[in-house]
Amino acid sequence: MVHMLKAATAPVCVCDFTAAFELSQPTVSHHLSKLRRAGLISSFKKGIWTFHSLADPLPEPARAVVELIP
């Protein structure tokens, strides 16, 4: 998920994660919720969908790890 968010040029819809990982929406939302509570991503709702992006600013230790992702 973090890899997808790093590569994205726009916020990513939860529906894109369910398709990419072949997981149910509740499972994907659970994991995204954990990332949001950790301060790694930000989210907003548009209609029935929620869109996600890397937090800005990203905490420095997390930024260092994300920079290692190709």
N, C-alpha and C positions, 0 to 999 in steps of 0.2 A: 504494500500500500504506500509506504513512504517512497519507494522507487517511482511509482506512478505519479505521486504528487510532485516529486522533484522534477520529473520530465514534463509535467503538464504546463501548458502556457495559459490555461484558464482553470478555474475551480472545477473539480471532478465530482460528478454526480454519483451518489451511492449506487445507482443502477449500473454505472460503468464498472464499479468494483464487483458487483454480484456477477456480471457477465465474465469479467476477467478471471475470477477465482472459482467460478461455478459453486458459489456458496449462497445460502439463503440471505435475504435482506436482513432479518434479525441478527444473524451471525456477523455479517459485515458491520452493521450498525453498532453492535456490541464492541467490536474491536476499534472502530472509529471513535467511540465514546471514550475508550481507555486512552487513546492517543490525544483526544481533546482535553481530558482531565489532566494529563501529564504536561499540557501546554505545548504540545508539538504541532497541533493543527488547529485551524479555525474553521468554523462552519457557519452556513446560513441557509435558511429555507427559502425556496421559491416554489410556490404552489405546494404540491405534495412531495416534492423532492428536496433532499438536502445536499448541498454542494460543499466540498471540502478543499482546503489548500494548506500548505505548510504555514505555520504561524509566522507572523512578521511583527516583531522580530522573533527569530528562533533562538532559544537559549543557547549560549555559546557552546557548552559541551555537546548538545544535540547537533548544532551546526557543523561541528568538527566531524561528527560521525556521518551526517548526511553528505558532506563533501567527499567522503570516501566511496559513495555509491556511484558507479560508472553511469 
